[in-house]
């Protein structure tokens, strides 16, 4: 499950601004995005971005933009649909 929830930091603890459907003692991972900064940051799925960065770092060859353009110009498929499907597979 992945969910974005706003919270307030008070007395050393994060307090969610809405109820969370979590089991008692359930382990979760938090990504902190300062909402007073760049408003676009709140729309990014930072976990997904970090996983892609790791995949790129592990690649033996990272294609140049020219190579990517050459490959994608011949592909009639919807890249948006492929990315959405890939993200759903990871959840």
N, C-alpha and C positions, 0 to 999 in steps of 0.2 A: 504494500500500500504506500502511496506517496500522496501527501497532502500538505498544502501550504496553509499555515495558521499564524495569525498575528499574536504577539505576546508582549508583555511588559516585564522588564527586569526590575525586580523589587527585592531589597534586602538580600542580595546574593542568589536569588532564584528567579527563573523565568516563570511567569504566570500567563498561561494561554488566555486569550480573550473569548474563547468559545470552548465548550466541552470537547474532550478528546475521547474517541472510542478506542481505548487501550486497556489491555488487561493489567492488573496490578503487577508491578515489577517487570513489565514488558520492556525489553531493551529496544531503544530507538536511536537513530542518528539525527542530529540536528545540524542544519546549515544556517548560520546567522547572516542575515542581510540587513544592514542598517537602512531602515526605511526613510531616514532623513537625507540619504545620499541620492544617487542617480535613480530616478523612478523606474528606468528600464530594468535595473537589476532585479527588481521584485518579480519580473516576468520570466526570468531565466530559470531553467531547471538546472541548477548548479551541479547537482549530482550527475546528471547526464553529461554536462560539459566536461566535468572532471574525468568521467569514464572514457569519453572520446579522446581527451588529452593523453590518457594512459595508453590507449590503443595506438595513437599516432606515434608516441614515444617508442613503442615496441616494434614499430614497422622498420623493416630493413631499408625500404625505399619509400620516401614520401614524394608523391608526384608533384610536379610543378603545376602552376595554374594553367599553363598552355596544354599540358598533358590532360588535365581534368576537362578543360573546355573541349578538346578534341574528342575525348571519350563521350562526354555527355551530349554533345551536339548530335550524335547519331542515335541517341536513346529516346524513343517516343514515350516511354513510361512516365508516370507522375512521380517525381522525386518526393514531393510532399507526402503522398500516400505511403511511399516506401519508408520514409523517416518516421511517420506516425506508427506504422506497423512495427518497425524495429523497436521503438520506445515502448509500445504495448507489450512486446515479447519480454522486455526486461523487467516488467513490474510483476 
